[in-house]
Amino acid sequence: MSRRRAYSDSDDDDVHSKKRRRVSDTVDIEDRLQSLITRVGEKSTSSLESNLEGLSSVLEADLASYKSKIIKILSECVTNLPEKMTVYTTLVGLLNAKNYNCGGEFTELLVRNLKEALKTNCFENARLIVRFMADLVNCHVIVASSLLVMFDNFVEVTLEDNIPQVRSDWYVYAVLSALPWVGREFYEKKESDFSKLLKSIESYLGKRQKIHVPALKVWSVNTPHLQEEYLDCLWAQLKNLQAQKWQEKNILRPYMAFDSVLCEALQHTLPQIIPPSHSEDSIYPLPAIVFRMFDYTDVPQEGPVLAGSHAIERYLIEEQLHRIIRTNHLERKDCAAALLSFPTKATIPLNYMIVEAVFGQLFTLPRPPYLEVFYGSLLIELCKLQPGSMPQVLAQATEMMFDRLNYMKTACIERFATWFAYHLSNFQFKWSWEDWSECIHQDAELPKAKFCKETFQKCLRLSYHQRILDNVPETFQPLLPFRPAPHYKYEKEGAGSLPGTMAAHQLIASIKAKCTPEEAIQCLRELKNPLMDEDDEPSYNPLKIDVFVSTLLNLGHKSFSHSFAAMAKFHYVFRSLAEHEDAQICILNTMYEVWSTNQQRMVVLIDKMLKTQIVEPSAVANWIFSEKMSQDLNSFYVWEILHSTIKKMNKHVNKLQTEFEEAQDKLDAAERKAREMDEEDYDRDPEAPTEERVERMEETLEAAQGQQKNLFLIIFQRFIIILTNHLAHCESESIDHNTAWYKWIIERLQQVFLMHHEQVYKYINTLETLMFTSEIDTHILEVFQQFCALRA
């Protein structure tokens, strides 16, 4: 018995072992297929054509067992590796020539993916799929006429009623951006139908409204380079390509080598693809402006020539560079290496085009696609990889941008200053400062002087005060920041005459003796309220707040950690002294008095106060626009605080919204389950929320949304007041309203609209009804109208 059992156990183990091996072998083969497909087209000793031919043969052999896996990997490459698009279209073409059914199944999956992308608002993926389909026409996989029908359906969106322009814009852009690949094929085989399509597009482009364009421009003037809207620019480039009979030389087309094989393949007809109807939930990509920094005169004469702004080569190269950045934006070193390994780098001024592309993304309005620090770190990596040429191009670009600062948007000047400070911090803060000495004698509010001043402030955050002084010429002294140190008036000369000095010293001793929050309050109880003369029952005591806050911040001045620890320990005191908004503004005023020479400290402290609910977002907004802060209103750190406050409010509302929706879904699921089952059999899920809890969550969400709406109303109302007062004053004095102060403030209003457009758009009807009416000045109303046109 024991021998039989031992044999039986061993036999059972063999069966399980074989199953494990089969699963392991399958996984290994699938991993090998994934690696082979995704790495094709990378550096190799063999030619691309021979690699594609070999790979197609390998895949054909595996189609019987792994067809679905191969098709799935290829479909993922369409959106994940678009920089190798023509490589994959060629591979699909070769597979289709060898196995018609495989090509058909891949085309069906591509159509399903396109429909799903359009339905779920994944518009960039949809555009890449459309372009891939266009190139499959060149590989004899898709019938050209069926693609033209799809393009016609896309362009017919422009004839729909009651839709936003951004919807029709995107569908037209999806067609236009595919034409450099398939235009020649259409021209040769479907010229009549193709001409009708182009005429429809031209008619639409001629009728579009462009109110939004000024809001998205990096520079307010079109010299030396035209700041064009993206559809207008691409259309001009395509018209030039049309004049060249749709022949270009920049797109890698490996399928040309296999023309004799591919032309024999059977083609697939695309099914009817109708764009999904517009819904209120649809979020379309915003329009954009094509960024231009260089032209052929800026590039060395002995090197390759930079293509003109309306040359299709410019679009194709820029598109590829942006695609490389998108693919590698999480790895700056890989991104820099990929950019510098551009396939046609010998025929183009690559460094200039890379720098233009990187700054184009950094200055994109409303927001750059990725973190601002990514672009700084990427440019540093590029300088490391090309130390003999890239730093010179970057320096040239910096000088050119500095020269054009008078016409640059405020939001872009701020990003420029942040990037430049970061860049300097990686190069010992060395720069030819004397070349910029003109700004020393300018009004400190003019763009060039303001840029230098704010750059030094940003440098201070990345270094220390003395080092900045040592590396900047003494002539720039008026623009350099003060030494960051706390100002504690209760220990200054003459402090004895101040009403709170004794209490302040008593509070210092108590805190050093590790007193409790209640004991700290006792130290303040004898302080008289200076508001008693004005109000019988004042809601707060400004003297108590001044003594407590200034003393606590001064004691915690050594580091952020010291300040945070003090605020955490005496949080109860803060809350008891500042129950109302006026008291919270008083806290912020006191903080400003203590730390007015340390902008970073103020930014961080207010962020902490918001997190710990010592102050409310509305209090921060009112404080920023208060008389006390008027002298700092144009300082960049003030707007950093405001945008951080808005983001915190938005994040809080989004969190509550998500929690409420999840709870509502769980409740609905529990109720459905209860209806489907008998009461006796139904066992309620203990994790499912009760109806009362969901109602409470909804009330909390509505309260937060009310606060968010109120915050935006406060901000826009304050903007309107200060701008209206300025315009009225200038009109009464018969002076030009377009001062440096006006430029900063009106463009800050524009920035708030753009940066937070998703949230502001929810309240657009309220803003239009209550604030941005026809009665306000046209200069202010124009900014609102440009914002509305973004998504109109």
Secondary structure in CASP SS format (residue, H / E / C, confidence):
PFRMAT SS
TARGET T0000
AUTHOR 0000-0000-0000
METHOD secondary structure of the structure
MODEL  1
M C 1.00
S H 1.00
R H 1.00
R H 1.00
R H 1.00
A H 1.00
Y H 1.00
S H 1.00
D H 1.00
S H 1.00
D H 1.00
D H 1.00
D H 1.00
D H 1.00
V H 1.00
H H 1.00
S H 1.00
K H 1.00
K H 1.00
R H 1.00
R H 1.00
R H 1.00
V H 1.00
S H 1.00
D H 1.00
T H 1.00
V H 1.00
D H 1.00
I H 1.00
E H 1.00
D H 1.00
R H 1.00
L H 1.00
Q H 1.00
S H 1.00
L H 1.00
I H 1.00
T H 1.00
R H 1.00
V C 1.00
G C 1.00
E C 1.00
K C 1.00
S C 1.00
T C 1.00
S C 1.00
S C 1.00
L H 1.00
E H 1.00
S H 1.00
N H 1.00
L H 1.00
E H 1.00
G H 1.00
L H 1.00
S H 1.00
S H 1.00
V H 1.00
L H 1.00
E H 1.00
A H 1.00
D H 1.00
L H 1.00
A H 1.00
S H 1.00
Y H 1.00
K H 1.00
S H 1.00
K H 1.00
I H 1.00
I H 1.00
K H 1.00
I H 1.00
L H 1.00
S H 1.00
E H 1.00
C H 1.00
V H 1.00
T H 1.00
N H 1.00
L C 1.00
P H 1.00
E H 1.00
K H 1.00
M H 1.00
T H 1.00
V H 1.00
Y H 1.00
T H 1.00
T H 1.00
L H 1.00
V H 1.00
G H 1.00
L H 1.00
L H 1.00
N H 1.00
A H 1.00
K H 1.00
N C 1.00
Y H 1.00
N H 1.00
C H 1.00
G H 1.00
G H 1.00
E H 1.00
F H 1.00
T H 1.00
E H 1.00
L H 1.00
L H 1.00
V H 1.00
R H 1.00
N H 1.00
L H 1.00
K H 1.00
E H 1.00
A H 1.00
L H 1.00
K H 1.00
T C 1.00
N C 1.00
C C 1.00
F H 1.00
E H 1.00
N H 1.00
A H 1.00
R H 1.00
L H 1.00
I H 1.00
V H 1.00
R H 1.00
F H 1.00
M H 1.00
A H 1.00
D H 1.00
L H 1.00
V H 1.00
N H 1.00
C C 1.00
H C 1.00
V C 1.00
I E 1.00
V C 1.00
A H 1.00
S H 1.00
S H 1.00
L H 1.00
L H 1.00
V H 1.00
M H 1.00
F H 1.00
D H 1.00
N H 1.00
F H 1.00
V H 1.00
E H 1.00
V H 1.00
T H 1.00
L H 1.00
E C 1.00
D C 1.00
N C 1.00
I C 1.00
P C 1.00
Q H 1.00
V H 1.00
R H 1.00
S H 1.00
D H 1.00
W H 1.00
Y H 1.00
V H 1.00
Y H 1.00
A H 1.00
V H 1.00
L H 1.00
S C 1.00
A C 1.00
L H 1.00
P H 1.00
W H 1.00
V H 1.00
G H 1.00
R H 1.00
E H 1.00
F H 1.00
Y H 1.00
E H 1.00
K H 1.00
K C 1.00
E H 1.00
S H 1.00
D H 1.00
F H 1.00
S H 1.00
K H 1.00
L H 1.00
L H 1.00
K H 1.00
S H 1.00
I H 1.00
E H 1.00
S H 1.00
Y H 1.00
L H 1.00
G H 1.00
K H 1.00
R C 1.00
Q C 1.00
K C 1.00
I C 1.00
H C 1.00
V H 1.00
P H 1.00
A H 1.00
L H 1.00
K C 1.00
V C 1.00
W E 1.00
S C 1.00
V C 1.00
N C 1.00
T C 1.00
P C 1.00
H C 1.00
L C 1.00
Q C 1.00
E E 1.00
E E 1.00
Y H 1.00
L H 1.00
D H 1.00
C H 1.00
L H 1.00
W H 1.00
A H 1.00
Q H 1.00
L H 1.00
K H 1.00
N H 1.00
L H 1.00
Q H 1.00
A H 1.00
Q C 1.00
K C 1.00
W C 1.00
Q C 1.00
E C 1.00
K C 1.00
N C 1.00
I C 1.00
L C 1.00
R C 1.00
P H 1.00
Y H 1.00
M H 1.00
A H 1.00
F H 1.00
D H 1.00
S H 1.00
V H 1.00
L H 1.00
C C 1.00
E C 1.00
A C 1.00
L C 1.00
Q C 1.00
H E 1.00
T C 1.00
L C 1.00
P C 1.00
Q C 1.00
I C 1.00
I C 1.00
P C 1.00
P C 1.00
S C 1.00
H C 1.00
S C 1.00
E C 1.00
D C 1.00
S C 1.00
I C 1.00
Y C 1.00
P C 1.00
L C 1.00
P C 1.00
A C 1.00
I E 1.00
V E 1.00
F C 1.00
R C 1.00
M C 1.00
F C 1.00
D C 1.00
Y H 1.00
T H 1.00
D H 1.00
V C 1.00
P C 1.00
Q C 1.00
E C 1.00
G C 1.00
P C 1.00
V C 1.00
L C 1.00
A C 1.00
G C 1.00
S C 1.00
H C 1.00
A C 1.00
I H 1.00
E H 1.00
R H 1.00
Y H 1.00
L H 1.00
I H 1.00
E H 1.00
E H 1.00
Q H 1.00
L H 1.00
H H 1.00
R H 1.00
I H 1.00
I H 1.00
R H 1.00
T H 1.00
N H 1.00
H C 1.00
L C 1.00
E C 1.00
R H 1.00
K H 1.00
D H 1.00
C H 1.00
A H 1.00
A H 1.00
A H 1.00
L H 1.00
L H 1.00
S C 1.00
F C 1.00
P C 1.00
T C 1.00
K H 1.00
A H 1.00
T H 1.00
I C 1.00
P C 1.00
L H 1.00
N H 1.00
Y H 1.00
M H 1.00
I H 1.00
V H 1.00
E H 1.00
A H 1.00
V H 1.00
F H 1.00
G H 1.00
Q H 1.00
L H 1.00
F C 1.00
T C 1.00
L C 1.00
P C 1.00
R C 1.00
P C 1.00
P C 1.00
Y C 1.00
L C 1.00
E H 1.00
V H 1.00
F H 1.00
Y H 1.00
G H 1.00
S H 1.00
L H 1.00
L H 1.00
I H 1.00
E H 1.00
L H 1.00
C H 1.00
K H 1.00
L H 1.00
Q C 1.00
P C 1.00
G C 1.00
S C 1.00
M H 1.00
P H 1.00
Q H 1.00
V H 1.00
L H 1.00
A H 1.00
Q H 1.00
A H 1.00
T H 1.00
E H 1.00
M H 1.00
M H 1.00
F H 1.00
D H 1.00
R C 1.00
L H 1.00
N H 1.00
Y H 1.00
M E 1.00
K C 1.00
T H 1.00
A H 1.00
C H 1.00
I H 1.00
E H 1.00
R H 1.00
F H 1.00
A H 1.00
T H 1.00
W H 1.00
F H 1.00
A H 1.00
Y H 1.00
H H 1.00
L H 1.00
S H 1.00
N C 1.00
F C 1.00
Q C 1.00
F C 1.00
K C 1.00
W C 1.00
S C 1.00
W H 1.00
E H 1.00
D H 1.00
W H 1.00
S H 1.00
E H 1.00
C H 1.00
I H 1.00
H H 1.00
Q C 1.00
D C 1.00
A C 1.00
E C 1.00
L C 1.00
P H 1.00
K H 1.00
A H 1.00
K H 1.00
F H 1.00
C H 1.00
K H 1.00
E H 1.00
T H 1.00
F H 1.00
Q H 1.00
K H 1.00
C H 1.00
L H 1.00
R H 1.00
L H 1.00
S C 1.00
Y C 1.00
H H 1.00
Q H 1.00
R H 1.00
I H 1.00
L H 1.00
D H 1.00
N H 1.00
V C 1.00
P C 1.00
E H 1.00
T H 1.00
F H 1.00
Q H 1.00
P H 1.00
L H 1.00
L C 1.00
P C 1.00
F C 1.00
R C 1.00
P C 1.00
A C 1.00
P C 1.00
H C 1.00
Y C 1.00
K H 1.00
Y H 1.00
E H 1.00
K C 1.00
E C 1.00
G C 1.00
A H 1.00
G H 1.00
S H 1.00
L C 1.00
P C 1.00
G C 1.00
T H 1.00
M H 1.00
A H 1.00
A H 1.00
H H 1.00
Q H 1.00
L H 1.00
I H 1.00
A H 1.00
S H 1.00
I H 1.00
K H 1.00
A C 1.00
K C 1.00
C C 1.00
T C 1.00
P H 1.00
E H 1.00
E H 1.00
A H 1.00
I H 1.00
Q H 1.00
C H 1.00
L H 1.00
R C 1.00
E C 1.00
L C 1.00
K C 1.00
N C 1.00
P H 1.00
L H 1.00
M H 1.00
D H 1.00
E C 1.00
D C 1.00
D C 1.00
E C 1.00
P C 1.00
S C 1.00
Y C 1.00
N C 1.00
P H 1.00
L H 1.00
K H 1.00
I H 1.00
D H 1.00
V H 1.00
F H 1.00
V H 1.00
S H 1.00
T H 1.00
L H 1.00
L H 1.00
N H 1.00
L H 1.00
G C 1.00
H C 1.00
K C 1.00
S C 1.00
F H 1.00
S H 1.00
H H 1.00
S H 1.00
F H 1.00
A H 1.00
A H 1.00
M H 1.00
A H 1.00
K H 1.00
F C 1.00
H H 1.00
Y H 1.00
V H 1.00
F H 1.00
R H 1.00
S H 1.00
L H 1.00
A C 1.00
E C 1.00
H C 1.00
E H 1.00
D H 1.00
A H 1.00
Q H 1.00
I H 1.00
C H 1.00
I H 1.00
L H 1.00
N H 1.00
T H 1.00
M H 1.00
Y H 1.00
E H 1.00
V H 1.00
W H 1.00
S C 1.00
T C 1.00
N C 1.00
Q H 1.00
Q H 1.00
R H 1.00
M H 1.00
V H 1.00
V H 1.00
L H 1.00
I H 1.00
D H 1.00
K H 1.00
M H 1.00
L H 1.00
K H 1.00
T C 1.00
Q C 1.00
I C 1.00
V C 1.00
E C 1.00
P H 1.00
S H 1.00
A H 1.00
V H 1.00
A H 1.00
N H 1.00
W H 1.00
I H 1.00
F C 1.00
S C 1.00
E H 1.00
K H 1.00
M H 1.00
S H 1.00
Q H 1.00
D H 1.00
L C 1.00
N C 1.00
S C 1.00
F H 1.00
Y H 1.00
V H 1.00
W H 1.00
E H 1.00
I H 1.00
L H 1.00
H H 1.00
S H 1.00
T H 1.00
I H 1.00
K H 1.00
K H 1.00
M H 1.00
N H 1.00
K H 1.00
H H 1.00
V H 1.00
N H 1.00
K H 1.00
L H 1.00
Q H 1.00
T H 1.00
E H 1.00
F H 1.00
E H 1.00
E H 1.00
A H 1.00
Q H 1.00
D H 1.00
K H 1.00
L H 1.00
D H 1.00
A H 1.00
A H 1.00
E H 1.00
R H 1.00
K H 1.00
A H 1.00
R H 1.00
E H 1.00
M C 1.00
D C 1.00
E C 1.00
E C 1.00
D C 1.00
Y C 1.00
D C 1.00
R C 1.00
D C 1.00
P C 1.00
E C 1.00
A C 1.00
P C 1.00
T C 1.00
E H 1.00
E H 1.00
R H 1.00
V H 1.00
E H 1.00
R H 1.00
M H 1.00
E H 1.00
E H 1.00
T H 1.00
L H 1.00
E H 1.00
A H 1.00
A H 1.00
Q H 1.00
G H 1.00
Q H 1.00
Q H 1.00
K H 1.00
N H 1.00
L H 1.00
F H 1.00
L H 1.00
I H 1.00
I H 1.00
F H 1.00
Q H 1.00
R H 1.00
F H 1.00
I H 1.00
I H 1.00
I H 1.00
L H 1.00
T H 1.00
N H 1.00
H H 1.00
L H 1.00
A H 1.00
H H 1.00
C H 1.00
E H 1.00
S H 1.00
E H 1.00
S C 1.00
I C 1.00
D C 1.00
H C 1.00
N C 1.00
T C 1.00
A H 1.00
W H 1.00
Y H 1.00
K H 1.00
W H 1.00
I H 1.00
I H 1.00
E H 1.00
R H 1.00
L H 1.00
Q H 1.00
Q H 1.00
V H 1.00
F H 1.00
L H 1.00
M H 1.00
H C 1.00
H H 1.00
E H 1.00
Q H 1.00
V H 1.00
Y H 1.00
K H 1.00
Y H 1.00
I H 1.00
N H 1.00
T H 1.00
L H 1.00
E H 1.00
T H 1.00
L H 1.00
M C 1.00
F C 1.00
T C 1.00
S C 1.00
E C 1.00
I C 1.00
D C 1.00
T H 1.00
H H 1.00
I H 1.00
L H 1.00
E H 1.00
V H 1.00
F H 1.00
Q H 1.00
Q H 1.00
F H 1.00
C H 1.00
A H 1.00
L H 1.00
R C 1.00
A C 1.00
END
